[in-house]
Amino acid sequence: MNSALIELAPTLALFCMVTTLTPGPNNILLAHSGAHFGIRKTLPHVLGIRFGMTALHLTILFGLGELFKTWPNLQQLLSLLACSYIIYIAIKIAGNKAPDGHSKGNPMSFLQAASFQLINPKSWAMLLTASSVFTLENELFWPSAILGVLLFNLATLPGTFMWITIGKLVSKKLIDPTFNQRFNWSMSFLLLLTLPMLFLS
């Protein structure tokens, strides 16, 4: 492997891990899903995130990010869609009042999780950064770009399962209707707190 790629890998891996560990729409939804549905039923959600982010990452690398410069209204439209969808999910989470501590709904499907990445502001921010800051020039562009795609799919997994586990650890307490309601309200509130990311440049 080229020495420049070897030097890039640790920094890129750290970026992937840190950005995945920090709160964001995906992580809040994973914690909620882990609590209500368990780790096994949350796996399609995890795979959907990885597929959606990989597809988005590759699309950005092939030039989709340049569309924002040409058509800035496209970014505003995506932000409005994301805002509306996050508010919708937050309302659904807050309204979950199952007395036995189990969710009335279903875990997010593979397709839903993959599609959500198209309007997830944190996914766009992470991948635009990775595609610009952590790619090398000239003949090393695609090797460094592919390295970024691989590391995003590997280095982010610990953070992903950390959030699911956080949810799973409180799952037994969800039998208490009061705790269940407070947990859902907390997850809903944390999800809404991610909305300011939509308006950050």
N, C-alpha and C positions, 0 to 999 in steps of 0.2 A: 504494500500500500504506500502511496505517496506520502512523504514526510509531512507535507502541509495538511493532508487529510488526517493523519495521526494526531497532529497538534490541534486540529479543529474538533475532533471527536469528543474529548472530555468536556470542553466548554459547551458544546451543543447538547450533550447528554444532560449536563447540569441545568441548562436552560429548559429542556423538555421536562425534567423532574420538578423543578421549582414552579413552572407555570401550571403543571398539572396538580400539584399539591395545594395551590392557593384556591380559595373559594371561587366558584363560577357556576353558571347554570347547570352544566353537566354534573359537577360534583354534588351540588345540592340535590339534584334529581336522583343521582346514584345513592346518596345516603337515605333518601326517602324510600327508594325502591328496596334497598337492602333491609331497611327496618320492616317494611310491610310485606315483602315477598320473599326475602332471603337471597342468598348469594346465587344459587342455581338458577332461579327464575329471572335474575337480573343479568345473566350472561348474554342473552340476545341484545339487551340494552348496551352492554359493553362492546360487543362485536359490531353493533350498529354505529356506535361512536367512532370506533377505529376505522371502519369502512368509509364512513362519511367524511372523516377528517383526512384520510388518505386520498380519497377522490378529490376533495377540495384542495389539498396540498398540491397534488399533481396538476390540477387545473390552474392554480396560481402560478406554478412553475412554467406552464406553457403559455402564460400571458394574460390570464383573466384579471389579475390584479391591475393591469394597465387600463382596463375598462373604467375603473373608478376615476382615473385621471381624465379620460375622454368624456365619460358621462357621470358626473358627480351625483346626479339625481338617482342613479341606480343604487348608490350606497345609502342614500336617504330612504329609498323605498325598502331596502333590506332591513334598515334600522326600524322602520315602522312595523314591518311584518314581525320582526323579532320581539319588539316591545309588546305588540298585541298578543303574540303567542305565549310569551312568558307570563303576562298578566292572566291569560286564560288558564294556564297550568297552575299558577299560584292560587287562583280562585277554586279550582278543582281540588287541590291539595287541602286548602283551608276548610273546604266543605265536606271533607271525608269524616263522617261521624259514626263509623262502624263501632258498635258497642263492644265487640269481642276483640278489638285491637287489630283486626285484619282489614285490609283495604277493600272497599266495595268494588273498585275498578280493577284494571289489569296492569301489569308492568308494561313499560314502554317497549314496543316491539322493535325488532331489528330495523325495519324500514322507517319507523317513526324517529328512532334515534339517529339514523343515518341522514334523514332529510333535515332534521333539526340543525345539523351542523352548517347547513347553507345559510341559516339566518342567525346562528349563534355568534354574537359579537366577540366573545373571547376566542373562539376557534379562529375567526378571521384575523384577530390581532396577533395571536401566536404564530399562525402560519405565514402571514405576511412578513412578520419579523424574521422567521426562520428562512424564508425564501429570499430575503434581501440581505440581512446582516450575516447570516451563516452560510452563504454560498460563496465559492471562490470564483475567480475570473477565468475567462478564456477556456482552455481545454479541461480545466478542473471544475467548471460550473456543474455539469451533470453528475460527475462522481460525487461532488459535495452535496448536490441536491438529493441524490438517491440515498446518501448517508443520512441526510436529515429525515427523509421519509422513514427509513429503517429505525432510526433512533426514536422518532416520535411514537412508533408502534411498540418499542421495547421499553424505553426509559420511562414512559408514562404509566405503565401497568402498575407499579407499586402504589402510586398515588391514587389510581383508579380504585384498586381493591382496598386501600386504606379508607376511602370514603364509604364504600359499601360496608366494610366491617364496622365503621362507626355507627352506621344505621343498624346493622345486625345486633350490635351490643345492647341497644335499647329496645330491641323487638319484644322481649318478654314483658317489659313494662307497659307495652301498648295495650295489654289486656285491661288496664285501668282506663276507663273512659275519659277521666279528667286528664291523665297524662297523655293519652292518645290525642286528645283535642289540642292540648298545649304543644305537643310535638309537631302536629300538622300545621298549627298556626306559626310556629317557629320556622319550620321549613318554608312555608309560604312567604314569611317576612324576609328570610334570607335570600330567597329567590328574587323577590322584588328589589332587594338591595343591589342586585347585579345590574339593574336597569341603567344606572348612570354610565356604565361602560359603553352603552349605545351612543352616548353623546360625547365621548372622549375622542379627540382626534388621534 
